Amino acid sequence: MTIWRLMTFERFTSTCASTPAWCRAAVLLGLCAALAACGILGLGSDDPTSARVVVTAVGTDAIELVTSQSFAVDAQSGSIQAVAEADTFVVVSSFEQTFALSKPVRFFAVLTNFEEGNSVSMQVLLDETLRYDAQRALSVGEKLRFVFTAIDLSQN
């Protein structure tokens, strides 16, 4: 089986070598255009334009929600390294807000509990598509965290 694969590859490469360079370039360009049109290469404008955060809290004390679009993420650990701007909200029972996203598309929402006895749920929807859904009783200092970053391949 392996020998047949090697022979097939050799025939393919020798056939390509005899094809004019302009023909190979045209086929490659056509393939790239088709992949880009299908959105496979990620070059389209499929980046979300809005993020909606829905929080419900059941307990005795308020919880803190921090959102931001201006931050840096450590590539290895995935932790948020620096926040340039953030919005902080105190949630007593419920919260819902939609945020307009701008390029480069980045968004995080971190819900932090500071008192014992809070049960929370947090949902994040990007362009009305549910991307995060968590419900649980949080202990003191525990967090629910959602982070989204879109990579724009056209700028690299």
Rosetta silent file (secondary structure, phi, psi, omega in degrees, C-alpha in Angstrom):
SEQUENCE: MTIWRLMTFERFTSTCASTPAWCRAAVLLGLCAALAACGILGLGSDDPTSARVVVTAVGTDAIELVTSQSFAVDAQSGSIQAVAEADTFVVVSSFEQTFALSKPVRFFAVLTNFEEGNSVSMQVLLDETLRYDAQRALSVGEKLRFVFTAIDLSQN
SCORE:     score description
SCORE:     0.000 S_00000001
   1 L     0.000  -42.871 -179.793    0.000    0.000    0.000 S_00000001
   2 H   -64.458  -40.230  179.950    2.791    2.411    0.865 S_00000001
   3 H   -62.199  -40.744  178.303    4.628    1.729   -2.407 S_00000001
   4 H   -62.069  -40.552  178.461    1.482    2.574   -4.391 S_00000001
   5 H   -63.715  -41.474  179.342    1.155    5.884   -2.529 S_00000001
   6 H   -65.179  -41.165  179.677    4.746    6.777   -3.270 S_00000001
   7 H   -65.824  -40.754  178.620    4.333    5.926   -6.948 S_00000001
   8 H   -62.200  -43.842  179.439    1.139    7.980   -7.161 S_00000001
   9 H   -62.886  -41.116  178.949    2.895   10.944   -5.547 S_00000001
  10 H   -63.691  -41.775  177.354    5.823   10.613   -7.985 S_00000001
  11 H   -63.214  -40.439  179.890    3.435   10.561  -10.956 S_00000001
  12 H   -63.445  -45.594 -178.674    1.624   13.605   -9.577 S_00000001
  13 H   -68.756  -34.796  178.552    4.797   15.614   -9.093 S_00000001
  14 H   -71.625  -33.351  176.068    6.133   14.727  -12.530 S_00000001
  15 H   -66.009  -42.350  179.104    2.786   15.722  -14.100 S_00000001
  16 H   -65.379  -35.346 -178.461    2.882   19.058  -12.240 S_00000001
  17 H   -65.936  -30.135 -178.966    6.453   19.670  -13.336 S_00000001
  18 H   -86.658   -8.603  178.417    5.420   19.409  -17.001 S_00000001
  19 L   -81.797  136.319  179.306    2.467   21.823  -16.542 S_00000001
  20 L   -58.082  147.431 -177.589    3.275   25.472  -17.389 S_00000001
  21 H   -61.031  -38.000 -178.672    3.828   27.708  -14.376 S_00000001
  22 H   -65.155  -31.913  179.067    1.061   30.129  -15.395 S_00000001
  23 H   -70.771  -43.677  177.351   -1.432   27.238  -15.423 S_00000001
  24 H   -62.341  -40.840  178.700   -0.403   26.070  -11.937 S_00000001
  25 H   -64.504  -39.969  179.307   -0.655   29.667  -10.666 S_00000001
  26 H   -64.928  -41.492  178.754   -4.131   30.061  -12.184 S_00000001
  27 H   -65.446  -43.810  179.299   -5.340   26.834  -10.556 S_00000001
  28 H   -63.338  -42.929  178.758   -3.874   27.866   -7.188 S_00000001
  29 H   -63.976  -41.535  177.613   -5.435   31.339   -7.421 S_00000001
  30 H   -63.581  -40.741  178.112   -8.813   29.828   -8.322 S_00000001
  31 H   -64.428  -44.156  178.114   -8.629   27.423   -5.396 S_00000001
  32 H   -62.893  -41.482  179.054   -7.756   30.241   -2.964 S_00000001
  33 H   -63.559  -41.126  179.376  -10.607   32.386   -4.310 S_00000001
  34 H   -66.050  -42.399  178.612  -13.070   29.519   -3.886 S_00000001
  35 H   -65.125  -40.479  178.474  -11.913   28.814   -0.332 S_00000001
  36 H   -65.778  -39.163  178.847  -12.124   32.505    0.591 S_00000001
  37 H   -64.897  -32.768  178.531  -15.623   32.753   -0.895 S_00000001
  38 L   -81.500   -7.830 -179.528  -16.715   29.801    1.231 S_00000001
  39 L    82.588    8.229 -176.706  -15.229   31.417    4.340 S_00000001
  40 L   -69.700  -34.301 -179.063  -12.807   28.543    4.901 S_00000001
  41 L   -81.834   -7.487  178.879   -9.751   30.787    5.041 S_00000001
  42 L    76.069   20.109 -177.475  -11.375   33.126    7.570 S_00000001
  43 L   -91.996   -3.269 -178.929  -10.907   36.174    5.356 S_00000001
  44 L   -78.893 -176.520  178.808  -14.565   37.156    5.328 S_00000001
  45 L   -99.908   51.941 -179.510  -16.323   39.562    7.634 S_00000001
  46 L   -85.224    5.160  179.639  -17.700   36.791    9.830 S_00000001
  47 L   -66.601  140.504  178.878  -16.488   38.522   12.984 S_00000001
  48 L   -64.877  150.202  179.874  -19.268   39.171   15.479 S_00000001
  49 L  -109.864   -9.833  178.489  -20.522   42.755   15.750 S_00000001
  50 E  -147.731  152.099  175.074  -22.267   42.498   19.127 S_00000001
  51 E  -130.048  126.495  177.742  -21.965   40.708   22.449 S_00000001
  52 E  -112.842  128.266  180.000  -24.916   40.358   24.794 S_00000001
  53 E  -111.964  127.834  178.933  -24.285   39.434   28.423 S_00000001
  54 E  -122.908  122.070 -178.711  -27.135   38.087   30.559 S_00000001
  55 E  -126.552  136.069  173.409  -26.526   37.541   34.286 S_00000001
  56 E  -128.462  130.828 -179.269  -28.925   36.291   36.935 S_00000001
  57 E  -124.942  135.565  175.484  -27.935   36.181   40.610 S_00000001
  58 E  -124.973  116.279 -179.487  -29.800   34.572   43.499 S_00000001
  59 L   168.233 -163.487 -173.557  -28.396   35.279   46.930 S_00000001
  60 L   -96.984  -24.922 -173.144  -27.921   37.849   49.578 S_00000001
  61 L  -126.867  164.241  179.371  -25.217   40.097   48.145 S_00000001
  62 L   -73.979  155.069  174.606  -24.224   41.772   44.914 S_00000001
  63 E  -120.492  162.526 -175.238  -21.699   40.284   42.515 S_00000001
  64 E  -109.687  132.846  175.258  -19.295   42.092   40.190 S_00000001
  65 E  -116.755  126.309  176.968  -19.265   41.877   36.400 S_00000001
  66 E  -118.251  129.585  176.604  -16.287   43.281   34.480 S_00000001
  67 E  -125.850  151.628  178.413  -16.345   43.539   30.681 S_00000001
  68 E  -159.232  153.636  171.730  -13.714   44.815   28.276 S_00000001
  69 E  -118.690   -0.030 -175.881  -12.744   44.934   24.616 S_00000001
  70 E  -123.895   91.290 -176.750   -9.265   46.316   25.238 S_00000001
  71 E  -155.609  167.840  176.494   -6.990   43.687   26.769 S_00000001
  72 E  -121.273  142.852 -179.371   -4.048   41.382   26.115 S_00000001
  73 E  -117.933  134.210  174.744   -4.043   37.598   26.568 S_00000001
  74 L   -69.250  123.443 -175.292   -1.003   35.460   27.344 S_00000001
  75 L   -64.753  -32.235 -176.917   -0.737   33.032   24.402 S_00000001
  76 L   -83.857  -46.397 -175.342    0.576   30.153   26.510 S_00000001
  77 L   -92.948  -21.091 -177.607   -1.551   30.334   29.658 S_00000001
  78 L    78.995    4.164 -179.678   -4.637   32.051   28.223 S_00000001
  79 L   -82.360  152.105  178.792   -4.756   34.420   31.179 S_00000001
  80 E   -77.467  122.382 -175.063   -5.600   38.089   30.768 S_00000001
  81 E   -92.741  -40.468 -176.075   -2.354   40.043   31.146 S_00000001
  82 E  -148.305  141.314  177.666   -3.368   43.680   30.818 S_00000001
  83 E  -122.730  120.065 -179.456   -6.623   45.584   30.603 S_00000001
  84 E   -82.977  -42.237  178.527   -6.556   49.048   29.049 S_00000001
  85 E  -141.307  143.658  178.204  -10.253   49.867   29.553 S_00000001
  86 E  -150.441  153.547  172.986  -13.027   48.023   31.361 S_00000001
  87 E  -109.800  133.744  179.683  -16.616   48.501   32.460 S_00000001
  88 E  -117.402  131.732 -179.510  -17.570   47.334   35.948 S_00000001
  89 E  -125.733  142.429  172.658  -21.147   46.567   36.939 S_00000001
  90 E  -100.663  120.297 -177.151  -22.609   45.584   40.301 S_00000001
  91 E  -105.882  121.487  179.076  -25.289   42.940   39.771 S_00000001
  92 L   -95.387  -49.529  178.750  -27.853   42.496   42.524 S_00000001
  93 L  -130.796  -43.516  178.941  -30.407   40.205   40.880 S_00000001
  94 E  -150.703  157.431 -178.129  -30.234   40.459   37.089 S_00000001
  95 E  -152.609  138.351  173.225  -28.297   42.192   34.337 S_00000001
  96 E  -150.638  126.146  178.455  -28.589   42.296   30.562 S_00000001
  97 E  -152.484  144.428  176.645  -26.670   44.516   28.177 S_00000001
  98 E  -106.135  133.732 -179.503  -25.560   44.405   24.559 S_00000001
  99 E  -113.298  130.339  174.706  -22.101   45.693   23.655 S_00000001
 100 E   -76.741  131.435 -178.664  -21.142   46.810   20.136 S_00000001
 101 L  -100.055  139.861  177.980  -17.878   45.140   19.109 S_00000001
 102 L  -121.006  163.466 -178.734  -15.212   46.904   17.077 S_00000001
 103 L   -80.998  143.199   -5.511  -12.117   45.604   15.279 S_00000001
 104 L   -70.033  139.199 -173.887   -9.952   43.968   16.369 S_00000001
 105 L   -75.266  113.333  176.454  -12.778   41.899   17.843 S_00000001
 106 E  -142.916  143.260  177.570  -12.033   41.067   21.455 S_00000001
 107 E  -159.213  135.581  170.640  -14.402   40.704   24.367 S_00000001
 108 E  -136.969  152.044  175.059  -14.269   39.322   27.864 S_00000001
 109 E  -136.916  125.188  179.846  -16.738   39.099   30.700 S_00000001
 110 E  -125.643  122.683  179.723  -15.698   38.061   34.202 S_00000001
 111 E  -107.322  121.900 -175.100  -18.267   37.571   36.944 S_00000001
 112 E  -119.810  135.048  177.092  -16.808   37.523   40.478 S_00000001
 113 L  -100.706  132.069 -179.994  -18.515   36.538   43.723 S_00000001
 114 L  -112.565   -7.222 -178.714  -17.357   38.257   46.925 S_00000001
 115 L  -130.219  152.601  178.704  -19.838   36.819   49.447 S_00000001
 116 L   -72.152  145.117  172.030  -20.925   33.317   50.420 S_00000001
 117 L    96.713   14.439  178.557  -24.305   32.061   49.294 S_00000001
 118 E   -99.516  132.442  173.605  -24.638   33.433   45.756 S_00000001
 119 E  -113.794  129.006 -172.183  -25.932   31.262   42.933 S_00000001
 120 E  -132.806  159.799  168.456  -25.412   32.773   39.480 S_00000001
 121 E  -135.878  143.373  177.344  -25.907   32.165   35.795 S_00000001
 122 E  -137.822  130.699  175.227  -24.107   33.939   32.972 S_00000001
 123 E  -124.365  140.605  174.494  -24.779   33.717   29.274 S_00000001
 124 E  -125.918  126.372  179.286  -22.814   35.434   26.503 S_00000001
 125 E  -116.811  127.378  174.875  -24.265   35.667   23.017 S_00000001
 126 E  -104.178  119.594 -174.141  -22.197   36.830   20.036 S_00000001
 127 L    48.962   44.676  177.306  -24.491   38.107   17.276 S_00000001
 128 L    65.017   16.070  173.027  -27.354   36.382   19.133 S_00000001
 129 E  -105.822  122.842 -177.930  -25.591   32.994   19.018 S_00000001
 130 E   -64.143  120.160 -179.760  -25.068   31.486   22.460 S_00000001
 131 E  -113.333  -17.994 -179.415  -21.319   31.075   23.016 S_00000001
 132 E  -149.037  134.287  179.516  -21.163   30.681   26.810 S_00000001
 133 E  -149.330  113.038 -179.224  -23.693   29.354   29.302 S_00000001
 134 E  -139.253  138.391  174.937  -22.837   28.605   32.941 S_00000001
 135 E  -135.527  131.838  176.033  -24.918   28.240   36.095 S_00000001
 136 E  -172.653  164.363  172.452  -23.542   27.428   39.524 S_00000001
 137 E   -86.117  122.464 -176.816  -23.256   28.333   43.156 S_00000001
 138 E   -98.046  136.097  172.521  -20.049   30.331   43.507 S_00000001
 139 L   -82.050  171.496 -178.163  -17.853   30.273   46.571 S_00000001
 140 L   -60.308  127.824  178.611  -16.143   33.440   47.771 S_00000001
 141 L    85.512   -8.850 -179.531  -13.661   34.687   45.146 S_00000001
 142 L   -74.476  149.763 -175.363  -14.796   32.215   42.486 S_00000001
 143 E  -129.458  151.378  163.963  -15.296   33.550   38.947 S_00000001
 144 E  -107.265  133.993 -171.966  -17.128   32.773   35.752 S_00000001
 145 E  -136.119  130.016  174.012  -15.005   33.850   32.789 S_00000001
 146 E  -124.813  129.737  177.772  -15.670   34.236   29.068 S_00000001
 147 E  -132.915  131.417  177.189  -12.938   35.402   26.662 S_00000001
 148 E  -133.690  130.421  171.974  -13.278   35.797   22.891 S_00000001
 149 E  -134.728  131.346  176.899  -10.668   37.029   20.419 S_00000001
 150 L   -98.707  137.035  179.198  -11.073   36.956   16.637 S_00000001
 151 L  -100.075  123.816  178.602   -7.959   36.570   14.525 S_00000001
 152 L   -96.810  103.811 -177.875   -7.897   38.630   11.331 S_00000001
 153 H   -70.254  -19.804 -176.444   -5.717   36.694    8.857 S_00000001
 154 H   -72.390  -15.403 -178.351   -5.825   39.486    6.275 S_00000001
 155 H   -99.096   -5.480 -178.521   -3.518   41.683    8.392 S_00000001
 156 L   -94.098    0.000    0.000   -0.778   39.073    8.984 S_00000001
